[in-house]
Amino acid sequence: MTDAAPKLRGFLSYAHADHKMVDEMRDHLGCLSYEFGLTFWEDRSIHGGDLWKARLADEIDSANCFVLAITHNWLGSKFIRETE
C-alpha cells in the first residue's frame, strides 16, 4: 500500500462578466494542480439537471482553499454577496 498525497480542493469564485480573465488565471493556477494535487471547482462544472444551489453549497463546504477573482464585477454581484 502506498501513501497518496491528499487531494486538495479549491473553490474559484468570480463574476461571469470576468470569464476571460478567469480562463487566463486558471492557466496560471494549473501549476498548483501539478505540484500539490490541487484542483479547482467553479460553477461551469454545473450541468443541466443539477440542483445547483445544493451543489454550490457542497463545493464551498468541501473546499480546502478559495481563490476570489475580486474585480468591480465581483464586488457588484448580488449573488456573490448573498449566496457565495
N, C-alpha and C positions, 0 to 999 in steps of 0.2 A: 504494500500500500504506500502511495506517495502522498506527501502533503502538498496540496494545491494551494496556490495563493487565493485568498478570499476574493470573490468578485465584488467590486465596488460599484455602486450605482449612483449616478449623478442625475440631477434634475435640471433641465435647461429652461429657464423662464425668459420669454421675450415677447414683444408685441409683434403681431403678424405683419405689421407695416415694415418691420425691420428684417424680414426674412432673408434678404440678400446679404446683409451684414452678418447674420447668424450663420448662413451657409459658409461664409468665409471663416468665421470664428470656429465653427465645428471642425474645419480642416486643421486649424491650429491646435485644437484640443485632442486631435487624433493621437498625438504622441503620448498622451496620458493613458489612453487605452492600451497602447503597446507596452509602455513602461510599468504601469500599475494595474492593468486589468480593469480600468475604469471605463464604464460605458455610460453614455448619457441618454436619458429618455426625454422626449419632447412630444408635444401634442400632435405632431404629424404622424405619430405612431398609432393614433386612434383610428379605428376602422368603422365603417358603416355597421350599425347594429350594436356597437359597444355602448355600454352605459358610461358615457364619457365623464360625467361628474364623479362617479364612483371610481373610475379608472384613474382620473387625475388625483383624487384623494389618496388612493393606494400608492401611486407612484411617489407622491410627496412624502407619505409616511415611510416608505421603504428606502428613500434616498439617503446616502451617506454624505453627500455634499450637494451644493447648489451653485449654479452659475446663473447670475442675473445679468441679462444684457440691458443695462439701465440706459435708456435714451429718453428723449422727451415723449416719444410714443408710449414707452413702457410706463413712465410716470403718469401719463394721462389716461391710462387704461383702467376703466372702472372694474372690469373683470379681474384684472390682476390685483387691484387693491382689495376687492371684496371677496374674491374666491381663492386665488393663489396665495 
